[in-house]
């Protein structure tokens, strides 16, 4: 059990005992305490009157302890990969990982990834982990890149080449800086806090989706989107800066639009209904079909 995991024989090198909700205890060094505290694993528990960590963070504690004690780095990486079900992989000389399996990380708390990846041939998914940075994510992803329900500020450190979809919904993003220049699938950054689209990919081969957010400007929008463009349920009062030609659905419904001037030039289906404040359709793009409220 973890209560028997002792590191230092000299009491002066130990911090006061850190208690677990399960009732087990752990003695750790000041240096390791600082590392664990800064990683977000430890927190002060009023009930116990000491710093504690949840039992669910057991693997994180052992991981950081192992690194601090100088345990073989490759063995730590192997243990982590085994825990998340990755069996087809290669550990490179710089201790980054190439994987031929899908990599799915979820259910644990990581402000940053404990293992750095270089190339993942399948999907790469980090779900509901509290991740604050994409540092350590693979540079190349052969499938989809999905990083939902985390705590990212921007997309710096993320993949630069992806063969599938790029999905970063529900992160609280304030910036799209760090996005790949080109996306072969869909790019979905809905349910975030960006005021504009600066940092967006230049080319999106499928659909670009940034709905249900806080957009007040389309500045920085992709230059080319080959299917649909969805910026519905935002705070836009103008379409200035938008992608100009959309072959599929252009959805700007449920914003605060007062005019369609400076919007797209040509679309397949144009949706401007909902809570917009349009009095007419002057400036509307060339369209095959339009969906608007009765004016």
Secondary structure as UniProt FT lines:
FT   HELIX           2..4
FT   HELIX           11..13
FT   STRAND          18..20
FT   TURN            21..22
FT   STRAND          25..26
FT   HELIX           30..38
FT   TURN            39..40
FT   STRAND          43..45
FT   TURN            46..49
FT   STRAND          50..53
FT   HELIX           55..57
FT   HELIX           58..68
FT   TURN            69..70
FT   HELIX           73..83
FT   TURN            84..85
FT   STRAND          89..91
FT   TURN            93..94
FT   STRAND          97..99
FT   STRAND          103..106
FT   STRAND          117..120
FT   STRAND          124..127
FT   TURN            135..136
FT   STRAND          140..141
FT   STRAND          145..146
FT   TURN            156..157
FT   STRAND          161..162
FT   STRAND          166..167
FT   TURN            177..178
FT   STRAND          182..183
FT   STRAND          187..188
FT   TURN            198..199
FT   STRAND          203..204
FT   STRAND          208..209
FT   TURN            219..220
FT   STRAND          224..225
FT   STRAND          229..230
FT   TURN            240..241
FT   STRAND          245..251
FT   TURN            261..262
FT   STRAND          266..271
FT   TURN            282..283
FT   STRAND          289..291
//
